[in-house]
Amino acid sequence: MEYPSFDLDGQVALVTGASRGIGRDLVLALAHAGASVVAAGRSLDDVVGVAEEARGDGGQAEAVELDLTDRASIDRVVDECVERSGRLDILVNNAGLGTNHDAIDATEEEWDELFAVNVRGLFFACQSAGRRMMEQSHGRIVNMASQAGLVGIPRHAAYSASKGAVIALTKVLAMEWAPFGITVNSVAPTFIRTPGTAERLDQPEFLADVLERIPLGRVGTTTDVAGAVIYLASPAASLVTGTVLVVDGGWTAK
């Protein structure tokens, strides 16, 4: 048999929302796996340190500024990746916004802002990268969804709706782009401990409620998410497309 390979040596990867949390650690993990990573964030200052950290660990990484609400910015970054490296093998659409309040209190402004990044920006990043990947007859796109796109999470109406859209969009792109050698998948994590979620997860009552819903009895780590992303980006997942890889400790299995 041919043994499965998780080697990303020689691959060029673009990660959006790379300034902190899951995105930051995905840059480090992909670089550690051998990829040459472009860390993209809305502010260049926020991602320069991430790229430096990846290089300090022996990886290859650089930082770029990317505004997902600006189509021209998306196209520019994708074009620069290809012009600099000659190819773009992996796109990880990690950037996203969230809200945490009752649906009755949602505003048009926050709903529009959230969808502008989580759905519209993600789609046009896929489209821009997809055109380049079609030219090279190869590509891996990994979209960051959420368990909130599969089950209802109170106080997350707009967020859940946007992540449900990401999952549906992933399936459509997977079907359309399979003939070009491009796989499109999504990763749906549960609550992941990051600086952004620590405030809520450090509340004993909130944490206890979360853990009660997770059969494996713990919240996720960025390493858990990185393992899923690296798998889907690797040669080992060459026959996997249009799927949702749920990293939730069993929450949605109930």
C-alpha positions as CSV (number, residue, x, y, z in Angstrom):
1,M,0.0,0.0,0.0
2,E,0.9,3.7,-0.3
3,Y,1.1,5.0,3.3
4,P,-0.8,8.2,4.0
5,S,1.2,11.4,4.0
6,F,0.6,14.5,6.1
7,D,3.7,16.3,4.8
8,L,3.2,19.8,3.6
9,D,6.8,20.5,2.4
10,G,6.8,22.8,-0.6
11,Q,3.2,23.8,-0.2
12,V,2.2,27.5,0.0
13,A,-0.6,28.3,2.4
14,L,-2.6,31.5,3.0
15,V,-4.3,31.8,6.4
16,T,-6.8,34.6,7.0
17,G,-7.5,36.0,10.5
18,A,-4.0,35.1,11.5
19,S,-3.3,37.7,14.2
20,R,-4.4,35.8,17.2
21,G,-6.2,32.8,18.7
22,I,-6.9,29.9,16.3
23,G,-5.5,31.8,13.3
24,R,-2.2,32.5,14.9
25,D,-1.7,29.0,16.0
26,L,-2.7,27.6,12.5
27,V,0.1,29.7,11.0
28,L,2.6,28.1,13.5
29,A,1.2,24.6,12.9
30,L,1.2,24.8,9.1
31,A,4.7,26.2,9.1
32,H,5.8,23.4,11.5
33,A,4.3,20.9,9.1
34,G,6.5,22.2,6.3
35,A,4.3,24.7,4.5
36,S,5.4,28.2,3.5
37,V,2.7,30.3,5.2
38,V,1.3,33.7,4.5
39,A,-0.2,35.1,7.6
40,A,-3.0,37.6,6.7
41,G,-4.6,40.0,9.1
42,R,-6.6,43.3,8.9
43,S,-3.6,45.1,10.4
44,L,-0.1,44.3,9.2
45,D,1.3,45.1,12.7
46,D,-0.9,42.3,14.2
47,V,0.5,39.6,12.0
48,V,4.2,40.5,11.7
49,G,4.9,39.0,15.1
50,V,3.2,35.8,14.2
51,A,5.3,35.3,11.0
52,E,8.4,36.1,13.0
53,E,7.5,33.5,15.6
54,A,7.0,30.9,12.9
55,R,10.3,31.7,11.4
56,G,12.0,31.5,14.8
57,D,10.7,28.0,15.1
58,G,12.3,27.0,11.9
59,G,9.4,27.5,9.6
60,Q,8.8,29.7,6.6
61,A,6.2,32.5,7.0
62,E,5.5,36.1,6.1
63,A,2.9,38.7,7.0
64,V,0.4,40.5,4.7
65,E,-2.4,43.0,5.3
66,L,-5.8,41.7,4.2
67,D,-9.3,43.4,4.5
68,L,-11.9,40.7,3.8
69,T,-14.6,43.3,3.3
70,D,-12.6,44.7,0.4
71,R,-12.7,42.6,-2.8
72,A,-9.6,44.4,-4.2
73,S,-7.6,43.6,-1.1
74,I,-8.5,39.9,-1.4
75,D,-7.5,39.7,-5.0
76,R,-4.3,41.6,-4.3
77,V,-3.1,39.2,-1.6
78,V,-3.9,36.1,-3.6
79,D,-2.1,37.5,-6.6
80,E,0.9,38.4,-4.5
81,C,1.1,34.9,-3.1
82,V,1.1,33.4,-6.5
83,E,3.5,35.9,-8.0
84,R,5.9,35.5,-5.1
85,S,5.9,31.7,-4.8
86,G,4.6,30.6,-8.2
87,R,1.6,28.8,-6.7
88,L,-1.0,28.8,-3.9
89,D,-1.8,25.3,-2.6
90,I,-3.7,25.9,0.6
91,L,-6.3,28.5,1.6
92,V,-7.5,28.5,5.2
93,N,-10.4,30.8,5.7
94,N,-10.1,31.4,9.4
95,A,-11.1,35.0,9.8
96,G,-14.5,35.5,11.5
97,L,-16.6,37.7,13.7
98,G,-19.1,36.7,16.4
99,T,-21.7,38.1,18.7
100,N,-23.0,36.9,22.1
101,H,-26.5,38.2,23.0
102,D,-30.2,37.3,22.6
103,A,-31.5,37.4,19.0
104,I,-34.1,39.9,19.9
105,D,-31.3,42.4,20.6
106,A,-29.5,41.9,17.2
107,T,-29.0,45.0,15.0
108,E,-28.8,45.4,11.3
109,E,-25.3,46.8,11.6
110,E,-23.8,43.9,13.4
111,W,-25.6,41.4,11.3
112,D,-24.3,43.0,8.1
113,E,-20.8,43.3,9.5
114,L,-20.7,39.7,10.6
115,F,-21.9,38.4,7.2
116,A,-19.5,40.7,5.4
117,V,-16.6,38.8,6.9
118,N,-17.9,35.4,7.8
119,V,-19.7,34.7,4.5
120,R,-19.1,37.3,1.8
121,G,-15.4,37.7,2.5
122,L,-14.9,34.0,2.9
123,F,-16.6,33.3,-0.5
124,F,-14.6,35.8,-2.4
125,A,-11.4,34.5,-0.9
126,C,-12.4,31.1,-2.1
127,Q,-13.2,32.4,-5.5
128,S,-10.0,34.4,-5.9
129,A,-7.8,31.5,-4.7
130,G,-10.0,29.0,-6.6
131,R,-9.2,30.7,-9.9
132,R,-5.5,30.3,-9.3
133,M,-5.8,26.7,-8.1
134,M,-7.7,25.8,-11.3
135,E,-4.8,27.0,-13.3
136,Q,-2.5,24.6,-11.5
137,S,-5.1,21.8,-11.3
138,H,-4.6,21.4,-7.5
139,G,-5.7,23.1,-4.3
140,R,-6.9,22.6,-0.8
141,I,-9.4,25.0,0.7
142,V,-10.4,24.7,4.4
143,N,-13.2,26.9,5.7
144,M,-13.6,27.5,9.4
145,A,-17.2,26.8,10.3
146,S,-18.4,26.0,13.8
147,Q,-20.6,23.5,15.7
148,A,-22.9,26.5,15.9
149,G,-23.6,26.0,12.2
150,L,-24.9,22.5,12.9
151,V,-26.8,22.9,16.2
152,G,-28.5,25.8,17.8
153,I,-26.4,27.8,20.3
154,P,-28.4,30.3,22.3
155,R,-27.3,34.0,22.0
156,H,-25.5,33.2,18.7
157,A,-28.2,33.8,16.1
158,A,-26.2,35.8,13.5
159,Y,-23.1,33.7,14.1
160,S,-24.9,30.4,13.8
161,A,-26.6,31.6,10.6
162,S,-23.3,32.6,9.1
163,K,-21.6,29.4,10.0
164,G,-24.5,27.4,8.5
165,A,-23.9,29.4,5.3
166,V,-20.2,28.5,5.4
167,I,-21.1,24.8,5.6
168,A,-23.6,25.0,2.7
169,L,-21.2,27.0,0.6
170,T,-18.4,24.5,1.2
171,K,-20.5,21.7,-0.2
172,V,-21.4,23.7,-3.4
173,L,-17.8,24.7,-4.1
174,A,-16.6,21.1,-3.4
175,M,-18.9,19.8,-6.2
176,E,-18.1,22.6,-8.7
177,W,-14.3,22.5,-8.2
178,A,-13.7,18.8,-7.9
179,P,-13.0,18.4,-11.6
180,F,-10.1,20.9,-11.2
181,G,-8.4,18.9,-8.5
182,I,-9.5,21.2,-5.7
183,T,-10.9,20.0,-2.5
184,V,-13.1,22.2,-0.3
185,N,-13.9,21.2,3.3
186,S,-14.8,22.9,6.5
187,V,-13.8,22.4,10.2
188,A,-16.4,22.9,12.9
189,P,-14.9,23.3,16.3
190,T,-16.6,23.5,19.7
191,F,-15.6,26.1,22.2
192,I,-11.8,26.5,21.8
193,R,-9.7,28.1,24.6
194,T,-8.1,31.2,23.2
195,P,-7.4,34.7,24.6
196,G,-10.8,35.7,23.0
197,T,-12.8,32.9,24.7
198,A,-11.0,32.9,28.1
199,E,-13.2,35.5,29.6
200,R,-16.3,33.3,29.3
201,L,-14.6,29.9,29.8
202,D,-13.0,31.2,33.0
203,Q,-16.5,31.7,34.5
204,P,-17.1,28.5,36.5
205,E,-20.9,28.4,35.7
206,F,-20.4,28.9,32.0
207,L,-17.6,26.4,31.8
208,A,-19.7,23.8,33.7
209,D,-22.5,24.2,31.2
210,V,-20.2,23.8,28.3
211,L,-18.5,20.7,29.7
212,E,-21.9,19.1,30.5
213,R,-22.6,19.2,26.7
214,I,-19.2,17.7,25.7
215,P,-19.0,13.9,26.2
216,L,-15.2,13.9,26.2
217,G,-15.3,16.3,29.1
218,R,-13.0,19.2,28.0
219,V,-13.1,22.3,25.8
220,G,-10.9,22.3,22.7
221,T,-7.4,23.6,22.1
222,T,-5.9,25.3,19.1
223,T,-3.9,22.1,18.6
224,D,-7.1,20.1,18.2
225,V,-8.2,22.5,15.4
226,A,-4.7,22.5,13.8
227,G,-4.7,18.8,13.5
228,A,-8.0,18.8,11.6
229,V,-6.8,21.6,9.3
230,I,-3.4,19.9,8.5
231,Y,-5.2,16.7,7.7
232,L,-7.6,18.3,5.3
233,A,-4.7,20.2,3.7
234,S,-2.5,17.2,3.3
235,P,-2.2,14.5,0.7
236,A,-3.8,12.1,3.2
237,A,-7.1,13.8,2.5
238,S,-7.0,13.8,-1.2
239,L,-10.3,11.9,-1.5
240,V,-12.1,14.1,1.1
241,T,-14.1,17.0,-0.1
242,G,-17.4,18.7,0.7
243,T,-17.3,17.5,4.3
244,V,-17.6,19.0,7.7
245,L,-14.9,17.8,10.1
246,V,-16.4,18.4,13.5
247,V,-14.0,18.9,16.4
248,D,-16.4,19.1,19.3
249,G,-15.7,16.3,21.7
250,G,-19.1,14.7,20.8
251,W,-21.3,17.8,21.4
252,T,-23.2,17.5,18.1
253,A,-23.5,13.7,18.3
254,K,-26.1,14.0,21.0
